[in-house]
Amino acid sequence: MQHSRSRERSPLLVLGVGGAGCRAARALIQSGFSGADVALADTSVPAHVPPLLGSETPILLQRAEPDEGSRDPPVASSGCREALQTTFARRTTVLILAGLGGRTANQFSPLAAQLAREGDALTAAVVTLPFSLMEGSLRTGSASAALSRLAAHCHSTIVIHHDSLLPSPGHALPHAALAVADDYQRVVAEAVSDLSEGRARLLSERVTGRELLENAGLGSALVRECIGESFVASVTSVLASVAEAPLMKPGGVLILLVRGAETPELDELERYRALLELRFSGERAILGWTPASGRSEQRSITAMMFPGRGPRA
């Protein structure tokens, strides 16, 4: 089913599940992302894996059919379980990428999260949900059910809603939004991996990025803005999008993560902290950053919101 080459494994594994998840995983590597192993899991995988995709041989998944009359998800074969468990061995963090709604992602994303969590890995997922009007209630309903099963096994699950990427509600041309979603998923995955592996530094917080993700729960990727010539204009654009989001419950956290940040920009970003916390009823606005590297990279700001679980005990 799956065999890793003999080599030292990275503690971080990025696993693409299903067609959309595998596409996002490939895009992640092609962007120059490093510091993690990448694996693809799908029902149809190429016999030859380009060296670009790193060290992990693809996992060939075999979909099971549900029992007639049963509402429970089908049980995966022992071979699929063993392949995933082998891939997860000796990982401290597993990041799952998937587009929920399809049968493969719906069935195997929750299973992958369960097995990674049972292996004591910090388990996070970045997933997309279908277009509600264009893909129909059956697909969106199955995606919601799969999300519930997935989130139950993940320390943190970040959702990208396809509907939010459309130019207007009910827009009839989703192709551009799908392309944006692929890029969006890649960038949010980079942000999550930076937080989990300690590459992202947090300003004015005593908690680490990993500790945040271990207790985050279910959240949403609100916006990703490329930093243009004006850093202030880019920040303002992000905050305008964040301001349209519903208020968080007590215990909620808003994370703004700047990739490729310069020191003067961090000073500028810190000034927005009090305004953000006022907007979100005194809850935490956490400002994180990864320093600018020597190589060429697309600098961006990613906003992620974890609404919280309601009133504090």
N, C-alpha and C positions, 0 to 999 in steps of 0.2 A: 504493500500500500504506500509506504513512505519510508525513506531512509535518508538520514542526514549524512553528509560527508564528515569524515573524521577531522575535527577542528575544534578550536575553543569557541564555545557558544557565547553570543551576546546575552546579557541578562534580560534585555528587552526584545520581545518578539512582536512584530506586526503581522497579523493574520487577516488576509482578505478572504471573505466567505461569499460564494456566489459570484455571478457575473459582475455586478456593480462593485462589490467589495474587492474583487481581484483587479478590476480596472483601477480603482483608487490606490491599491497597493503598488501597482506598477508605476502610476503617476508619482507616487511618493518617492520611489527610488530614482526615477528619471529626473526629479527636481534637484537631485544632489544630496538628498537626505542620507545621513550615515549614522553609525552608532547603534544599529539594530539589525537583527536578522529579519527577513521577510519570508513569509510562506503564503502560498495560494491554496485555497481549498474550494473545489468545485466538482461538479459531476462530469465535466469534460475539461481536461487540461492537456496542454501540448506535450508531446513526447520529449521535445528538446527545450530546455529552459535556457534562455540567454544568460550569459555571465552577469549581466546587469542586475538580475534579480537576486544575486547573492547565493547563499549556501544551502537553502532548504529546497528539497525536491517537492514538487506539488503533491498535495494530498487529494487523491481521487475519492470523491464522496459517492456513495450509493444511496439514493433516496429510497426511503421505505414508504409504503402506502399505509394510511391509517386503517385500523380495523373497521369493518362495515358497521355503521351505526354509532361509532365511538366519536366523541368530541375531543378526546385526548390526542396530542400530537403523536405521530408514529415514532416507534422506537428505532434508533439507529443500530446498524449492525455492530457486532463486537469488533470487526476489522476497522471500521471508521473510528470507534472509540480509542482503540489501541494506537492508531496512527496519530490522532490528536494528542493523546497522552504522551507519546514519544516526542512529539514536536514541542510540547510544553515542559518537558523535563529540564530541570535546573534553570528555569526562568524566574526572575523576580517580578517581571511586569509583562503582561500580555495585553496588547491593544488590538481589538477586533474591529474591522471595517466591514460594513455590509449595507446593502440597500434592501430594506425590509419590504415585504410584499410578494416577492418571488418565493417559490417553494423551497429552493435550496437555502436561501438566507433565513427564511422563517424556521426551517427545521433545524439547521445546524449552528446558527449563531448562538441560540440559548444553550445548546449542548456544549459548544466550545467554551462559553463563559463558565458553565458549571464545572467542567473538567479543569479549566485553568484555576478557578477559585479553590477547588479541592486540592490542587497542587500547591496551595499557599502563595500564589502569585497575586500581586496587585492587578486586578482585572478591570479594564476599562473598555468602553465601546464608543465608536463614533458611527452613527447610522443615519440613513435618510429614510423619510416616509414618503409614500406615493402622493401624486396629485389627486386631491379628493374628488374633483369634478370629472377629470378626464380618465382616471383609471378605475373609477367605480367604487361602490360601497363594499363589494366583496373583497377586493384587493386591499383597500384601506382598512377594512375591518380585520382581515387576517394579519396585516402589518401591525396593527395596534395590539392584537393578541400576542404576536411574537415579541413585540417590544416589552410587554408586561413580563413575559417569561424570561427574556434576556436581562432586563433590569433587576430582576430578583436575584440574579447571580453575580451582578457587576457591582464593584465598589462605586463606580461612576459611569453614567451613560449619557452621552451628549447627542442630542437629536437635531438634525437639520431637516426642516420642513420644506419640501419642494414647493408647496403653495406660496411660501414666503419669498421665493425667488422669482416668481412671475411678475411681469411689469404691472399687471392689474389683476384683480380677482377674476377667475374664470377665463383667463387669457388662453386662446386656442392654439398657440404655438409654443409647446414646451421645450423644443429642442435647445434653444439658447439657455433656458433655465437648467436643463440637464447638464450642459457643458459647465455652467457656473457651479452646479452642485458638485461635480467631480473635483473641480479646483478647490471649492469650499471645504470638502471633506478632507482633501489632502492637507490643507493649511491647518484645519482644526486638529487633525491627527498629529501634525508636527507640534502644535501647541501642547497637546496632552502629553506627548512623549517628552517634551522639554520639561514640563512640570514633574512628571513621574521620575525622571532620571536625574533631576537636580541641575539640569543645564539652565533652567530659568531661575533667575533671582527675584525674590519678592521684596518690595519696598515696604518699610514700616510694619512688618508683620513678623511675629515670632514663630508662626507655623510654616512648615515647609510645603512646597508644591505637592510632594507625595502625600503628606498628611491631609492636605486639602482633598485630593482625589480619593483617598481611602474612606472619606466620610461624606462625599459629595452627594451621592444618590443620583436622581434623574434631573437633567438640566437641558438647556438648549444653547445652540450656537446662534447668537443673535446677529452678528455681523462680522464681516472681514473686510477691512479697508486697506488697500495698498497705500503706502506712504509716498505721496508725491513730493513736489518741490516744497510745499508748505506743510511742515509737521503740524502746526496749529490747525490748519484747515482740515487735515486728515483726522485729527482728534475730534474736532468739532462735528465732523460728519458722523463719526462713530457714536458720539454722545447723542446726537439727534436721533439716530436709529434706536439707541438704548432707551431714550426717553419715551418712545412709543410703546415700549413693552409694559405689560402689567406689573403692578407693584409686587415685590417679593413678600413672602410670609416671614415672620420672625425666624431667625436662624439662616436666612438666605444669604448667598454670597454672589457678588458680581466680580468676575475676573477679567481684567484687561491685560492682555499679554502683548508686548511690543517685541517683535523680532528684529534684530539688527539695530538696537537702540544706541544712540549716542548720549553722553552724559548731559549735555545741555537740554536734550529732549526729555530726559527723565525728570529733571528739575521742573520743566514745564508741565509734565504730566502730573506730578505730585500736587500741583496747584488745583487740579480738578477733584482731588480726593474728597474734600469737605462737601463740595457741591453734589457729588455722586451719592454720598452717604445721606445727605439731606433728602435727595430724591427718593432713596430707597428706605425711608423710615428709620434712619439711623443704623441700618445694617451695614455689613462690611463691604467695602469696595477695595478689592485687592489688586494692586498694580504690580505686574510682573514684567520682567524683561530678559531677553537674551542679548548679550553684547554683540556688537558688529564684528563679523569675522573678516578674515583677509580675503576670502573668495567672494566672487560676485553672487549676490543673493537678492531676492525680492523682499524688501522690507515691508512689514505689514503690522496692523493692529488687529487682534482677534478678541472679540468680546464673547464671554460665556457666562450664562446665568444659571445658578442652581437656586430655585425659588425657596427652598427650605421646606420643612415638614409641618408647619403650623405653629401654634403657640408653644413656647418653651414649657417644659414640665416645672 
